[in-house]
Amino acid sequence: MFGLHTKRQLTTRFSPFFLMFGREARYPSQVQENYKVGDMLWRKNVRSLQRKGGKLDPEFLGPFTVVNIEEKSVHLVDSSGKSIHKVNTDHLKLHNTPTPRIPRRCQEAWDGNIFHVLLSRIGPYKLFYWDICRTTPAQELESEVINATLIRMVQKHDSQGGKKALAIDTYTMTKIWNGKTAILRKCNPSLYGVILGVVNEPNRWILAVIFPSEQRSFVLDPFGNDGS
């Protein structure tokens, strides 16, 4: 009997249980845990079941954040801040944030099992496993990693066409930042759509970006002192 009551009918496109109670039946093993404020949830796309052609629509929408709970009604807010009030808990399911996958070799480097092995060569920079070891939380990045990253960013930018980009190594960019060199006068900045480099300040790195044609620049400071 349970199977007959919960099977979706071809004519109505709803199960008898849904037409009677306004929600689908669930097995005891499917009963959700109690939600709490701050949880990320998926909301069943009920509207797609009520219109022709809805089979191609996603079964669930979201994820949404729980902002308030009143018995079996949940108040949600989406990523843009739009509120959705009084959603029945039977139409919700918990959003499980996937655990980031760490490549095996990176994990080995973080664990200190590999050091003197060349990992990659990007432009003039060589990255060893000890450089990867410095990417763990609370560690300070080596300049080799920063410079290699800038080179890859420039290569990706240039592959898309348009004006070329120029990456300045951290040592030179720091000297420019401190007014100890005028290396930009030795090249023609107008040849580049963007010039970028990272400044080595005590205990942090600061990204400096220059747009020569717009005569505009800005900095990104991890301590929050951004500006243009």
Residue pairs with C-beta under 8 A, 6 or more apart in sequence:
2 25
4 16
5 15
5 16
5 17
5 25
6 15
6 16
6 17
6 24
6 25
7 15
7 16
8 14
8 15
9 15
9 16
12 19
13 49
14 49
15 24
15 25
17 23
17 24
17 25
18 24
22 88
23 88
23 90
23 91
24 90
26 90
32 89
32 92
32 93
32 94
33 94
35 41
35 66
35 69
35 74
35 89
35 92
35 94
36 66
36 69
37 66
37 67
37 68
37 69
38 65
38 66
39 65
39 66
39 94
39 95
40 62
40 63
40 64
40 65
40 66
40 94
40 95
40 97
41 62
41 63
41 64
41 65
41 66
41 74
41 76
41 92
41 93
41 94
41 95
42 60
42 61
42 62
42 63
42 64
42 92
42 93
42 94
42 95
43 60
43 61
43 62
43 64
43 76
43 84
43 87
43 91
43 92
44 59
44 60
44 61
44 91
44 92
44 93
45 54
45 57
45 58
45 59
45 60
45 61
46 91
47 54
47 57
48 54
48 55
48 57
48 58
48 59
60 93
62 76
62 78
62 95
63 95
64 76
64 77
64 78
64 84
65 76
65 77
65 78
66 74
66 75
66 76
67 75
67 76
67 77
67 83
68 74
68 75
69 75
70 86
72 88
72 89
72 90
73 85
73 86
73 87
73 88
73 89
74 86
74 87
74 88
74 89
74 92
75 83
75 84
75 85
75 86
75 87
76 83
76 84
76 87
77 83
77 84
78 84
102 110
105 114
105 119
105 129
105 132
106 132
106 135
108 114
108 129
109 115
109 129
109 130
109 132
109 133
110 132
110 133
110 135
110 136
112 133
114 129
115 128
115 129
115 130
115 133
116 128
116 129
116 130
117 128
117 129
118 126
118 127
118 128
119 127
119 128
119 129
119 131
119 132
120 126
120 127
120 148
121 127
122 148
122 151
122 152
123 147
123 148
123 151
125 144
125 147
125 148
125 151
126 144
127 144
127 145
127 148
131 142
131 144
131 145
133 139
134 140
134 141
134 142
134 145
135 141
135 145
140 203
141 205
143 169
143 170
143 171
143 200
146 170
146 198
146 205
147 167
147 169
147 170
147 198
150 167
150 168
150 169
150 196
150 197
150 198
151 167
153 165
153 167
153 196
154 164
154 165
154 166
154 167
154 196
157 164
157 165
157 193
157 194
158 164
158 165
162 193
163 191
163 192
163 193
163 194
163 213
164 191
164 192
164 193
165 192
165 193
165 194
165 195
165 196
166 187
166 192
166 194
166 195
166 196
167 195
167 196
167 197
168 176
168 183
168 195
168 196
168 197
169 197
170 197
170 198
170 199
170 200
170 205
171 200
172 181
172 183
172 197
173 197
173 198
173 199
173 200
173 208
174 199
174 200
174 201
175 181
175 183
176 182
176 183
176 184
176 197
177 199
177 206
177 208
184 195
189 195
189 210
189 212
190 212
190 213
192 212
193 211
193 212
193 213
194 209
194 210
194 211
195 209
195 210
195 212
196 207
196 208
196 209
196 210
197 207
197 208
198 205
198 206
198 207
198 208
199 205
199 206
199 207
199 208
199 219
204 221
204 222
204 223
205 222
206 219
206 220
206 221
206 222
207 219
207 220
208 217
208 218
208 219
209 217
209 218
209 219
209 220
210 216
210 217
211 217
216 228
217 228
218 226
218 227
218 228
219 225
219 226
219 227
219 228
220 226
